Amino acid sequence: MPDQIDPRSLLNSIFRSAVDFAIITFDRRGNVTTWNSGAEHITGFKADEMIGNPADAIFTPEDRAAHVPQREFLVALTTGRAADYRWHMHKRGKRFWADGVMSPIFNEVNQHIGYVKIMRDVTEKKIAETDMYKLINFDALTGLVNRFAFDLRLKDLTAMVRRNGQLLIMQSIDLDRFKEINDTLGHEAGDILLKHVAQRMRQTVRDTDVVARLGGDEFIVLQPNMASAEAGGELATKLIEIISRPYHIDGHEVLISCSIGIAVFPDDADEPTKLLKRADLALYRAKQESRGGYHYFTMGLDAAVHKRNQHLVQLREAEGRKDFRLEYQPQISCTNERPLSMEALLRFNNPTLASQPLEDVI
C-alpha cells in the first residue's frame, strides 16, 4: 500500500514549493490572506507586506486608476473565472508581464468565502512575441508597416470604406534621384535619409492613416474614411513640402524631393490590387512630367488639380532663380492728376505665371 498523504498537508507542500507560480488567496473584501513563495519570487513583495492588504501594489498605476483589481473580483464571482494577461508591477518598480486566473472560493455548504489567484511571469515570452510581431509586420529600417502587413491593411480598409460609403485614398510615393544619394554619400547615409523621411511622413499624416515602406525608396500612404478625393492632393502637397526640406547627414546637407501618384477607392479601382497599380501609374506620370509633384489617376479631377500643381512648381522654380522683377506704378488722383502714392508690383518673367491671377497660382 502506498503511503497515505493527507490532502491538507499535500496542499500546503504545493503552496510552499510552487516558486514559479504565484498562488494568492483573498478574503471576500479583496484583502490578501495567503501569499506563497512564488508570489514573493515573482513580485518581490514579502508575505508580511501583503497579508491583510489589497494586492493593488502589484498592478500598474494605469490599471489601478481604471479599477482593474476590483473588476477582477467582480468578474470572477459573476462568471466563475477572471483571466488576467497584462503588465504588473514588481516591488523594485519594474514591470513584468503576467498570465493569471482568479476564481472564487466556496466552502462545503457553497458559501462564498474568498478568492484564489494563480499567475506566472511570462515577460520573456511576451517580449519574444512582440519581437516576432514586429519582424513580421514592420520594416526593420524605418519602423513603418512592411509589404506583408500593408497588403492585409489594404484589404481590411477597402472592405471597411465599402461598407461605410467613404473613400480610401492611396498615395504612392517615390523619392526623386535617391540612387544619387547612395552613389555619392554611401548606402549608410541613404539608410539614414530613409529613416528621416519616414519620421517626417509619420508626423504629417493622421493617426488613422497607414504609412508603409514597400522596399527601397518606395512608400505608400493610405487615407481611409475620406469624404472627398481632394484630400489626397492636400496631403500630397504637405508631404512634398516637408520631405523636400534639407536633411543634415554626417556633416552634409542633403536635398531630395519626392513624386506622388494618387488613386482613390472605389472611384478608380474596385479591388486592392488594381488600386495599387493605378496609384503607380499616376506616380509614373508625376515623375514623367515634373519631379517633385503629384498626379491623380482620375482624369477629370487630375486636370484641375494638376494645373494648380504645375503653377506651384513653376512658382518655386521662379523663386529659386529669382525669375521675377519689381516694378513701381504711381497712383494718380482723378481730381488733380497728381501722384498720391506708389504701388509695388511683382512681375514674373515666366509667361504662364505672368498670365495667371496670383490667387490662381497660390
LINUR-V379309 format. One record per pair of residues at least 12 apart in sequence whose C-alpha atoms are under 8 Angstrom apart, sorted by the first residue. I is the first residue (numbers start at 1). J is the second residue. D is the distance in whole Angstrom. If there is no record, write none. Layout:
i: {I:I}
j: {J:J}
d: {D:D}
This chain:
i: {15:15:16:16:16:17:17:18:18:18:19:19:19:19:19:20:20:20:20:20:21:21:21:21:21:21:21:22:22:22:22:22:22:22:22:22:22:22:22:23:23:23:23:23:23:23:23:24:24:24:24:24:25:25:25:25:26:26:26:27:27:27:28:28:28:28:29:30:30:30:30:30:30:31:31:31:31:31:32:32:32:32:32:32:33:33:34:34:35:35:35:42:42:42:43:43:43:43:44:44:44:45:45:55:56:57:57:58:58:58:58:59:59:59:60:60:60:60:72:73:73:76:76:76:77:77:80:80:81:81:81:81:82:82:82:83:83:83:83:84:84:84:84:84:85:85:85:85:86:86:96:96:96:97:97:97:97:98:98:98:98:98:99:99:99:99:100:100:100:100:101:101:101:102:102:102:102:103:103:103:104:136:136:137:139:141:141:142:142:142:142:142:144:144:144:144:145:145:145:145:146:146:146:147:147:147:147:150:154:154:155:157:158:158:158:161:161:162:166:166:166:166:167:167:167:167:167:167:167:167:167:168:168:168:168:168:168:168:168:169:169:169:169:169:169:169:169:169:169:170:170:170:170:170:170:170:170:170:170:170:170:171:171:171:171:171:171:171:171:171:171:172:172:172:172:172:172:172:172:172:172:172:173:173:173:173:173:173:173:173:173:174:174:174:174:174:174:174:175:175:175:175:175:175:176:176:176:176:176:176:177:178:178:178:189:189:192:193:193:194:196:197:200:200:201:201:204:204:205:208:208:209:209:209:209:210:210:229:232:233:233:233:236:236:237:237:240:240:240:240:240:243:243:243:244:244:244:257:257:258:258:258:259:259:259:259:259:259:259:260:260:260:260:260:260:260:261:261:261:261:261:261:261:261:261:261:261:261:262:262:262:262:262:262:262:262:263:263:263:263:263:263:263:263:268:268:278:279:279:281:282:282:282:282:283:290:292:293:293:293:294:294:308:308:308:311:311:311:311:312:312:314:315:315:318:318:323:323:323:324:324:324:324:324:325:325:325:325:326:326:326:326:327:327:327:327:328:328:328:328:329:329:329:329:330:330:331}
j: {36:37:36:37:38:37:38:36:37:38:36:37:38:39:41:38:41:42:120:121:38:39:42:118:119:120:121:35:36:37:38:39:40:41:42:117:118:119:120:35:36:38:39:116:117:118:119:36:39:116:117:118:114:115:116:117:114:115:116:113:114:115:112:113:114:115:114:54:55:70:73:114:115:51:52:53:54:55:50:51:52:53:54:55:51:52:47:51:47:50:51:90:120:121:58:89:90:91:90:91:92:90:91:69:69:89:91:88:89:90:91:87:88:89:87:88:89:95:102:102:115:102:103:104:103:104:103:104:101:102:103:104:101:102:103:99:100:101:102:98:99:100:101:102:97:98:99:100:98:99:121:122:123:121:122:123:126:119:120:121:122:123:119:120:121:122:117:118:119:120:117:118:119:115:116:117:118:115:116:117:116:148:149:149:213:191:195:194:195:198:199:213:198:211:212:213:210:211:212:213:212:213:214:212:213:214:215:212:222:272:272:224:265:271:272:224:225:266:224:225:226:227:224:225:226:227:228:229:264:265:266:222:223:224:225:226:264:265:266:222:223:224:226:229:232:262:263:264:265:220:221:222:223:232:262:263:264:265:275:276:279:220:221:222:232:236:260:261:262:263:279:218:219:220:221:260:261:262:276:279:280:283:218:219:220:221:258:259:260:261:283:217:218:219:258:259:260:283:217:218:256:257:258:259:256:257:258:259:291:292:256:190:217:256:249:250:249:247:249:217:247:243:242:243:239:243:238:239:235:223:224:221:222:223:224:222:223:264:262:262:294:305:260:294:293:294:257:258:259:292:293:256:257:258:256:257:258:291:292:291:292:293:283:286:287:291:292:293:294:282:283:286:292:293:294:295:279:280:281:282:283:284:285:286:294:295:296:297:278:279:282:283:294:295:296:297:275:276:278:279:282:296:297:298:297:298:297:296:297:297:294:295:296:297:295:310:313:309:310:313:306:309:360:361:362:352:353:361:362:361:362:353:353:361:348:350:348:349:350:346:347:348:349:350:346:347:348:349:344:345:346:347:344:345:346:347:342:343:344:345:342:343:344:345:342:343:343}
d: {6:8:6:6:8:7:8:8:7:6:8:6:4:8:7:5:8:8:6:8:5:7:8:7:6:5:8:8:6:7:4:4:8:8:7:8:5:5:6:6:6:7:6:7:6:5:7:7:7:6:5:6:7:6:4:6:5:5:6:6:4:6:7:6:4:7:8:6:8:8:7:8:8:7:5:5:4:7:6:5:5:6:6:7:5:6:7:6:5:7:7:8:7:7:7:7:5:6:6:5:7:8:6:8:7:7:8:6:5:6:8:7:5:5:7:6:6:8:7:8:8:6:5:6:7:6:6:6:7:6:5:7:6:5:7:8:6:4:7:8:6:5:6:8:7:6:5:6:6:7:7:8:6:6:6:5:7:6:5:5:5:7:5:6:7:6:7:6:4:6:6:6:6:7:6:4:7:6:6:6:6:7:8:5:7:7:7:7:5:6:8:8:7:6:5:6:8:6:4:6:6:6:6:7:7:5:8:6:8:6:6:7:7:7:7:7:6:8:8:5:6:6:6:5:5:6:7:7:7:6:7:7:6:4:6:6:6:5:7:6:5:6:7:7:6:7:6:5:6:7:6:5:6:8:6:5:6:8:8:8:7:6:5:6:7:8:6:6:5:7:7:7:6:5:7:5:5:6:8:6:6:6:6:5:6:8:7:6:5:7:7:6:5:6:6:5:7:8:6:7:7:6:4:6:7:5:5:7:7:7:7:8:7:7:7:8:7:8:8:7:8:6:7:7:7:8:7:7:8:8:7:7:6:5:7:5:7:7:7:8:8:7:7:7:8:8:7:6:7:7:7:7:6:7:6:5:7:7:5:7:5:7:7:6:6:6:5:5:6:8:5:7:8:6:4:6:5:6:7:4:4:7:8:7:6:5:6:7:8:5:6:7:7:6:5:6:6:8:6:5:7:6:5:7:7:7:6:8:7:7:8:5:6:5:6:8:8:7:8:7:7:7:7:6:8:8:7:5:8:6:7:8:7:8:8:8:6:6:7:7:5:4:5:8:6:5:7:8:7:6:5:6:6:5:6:7:6:6:5:6:6:5:6:7:4:6:7}
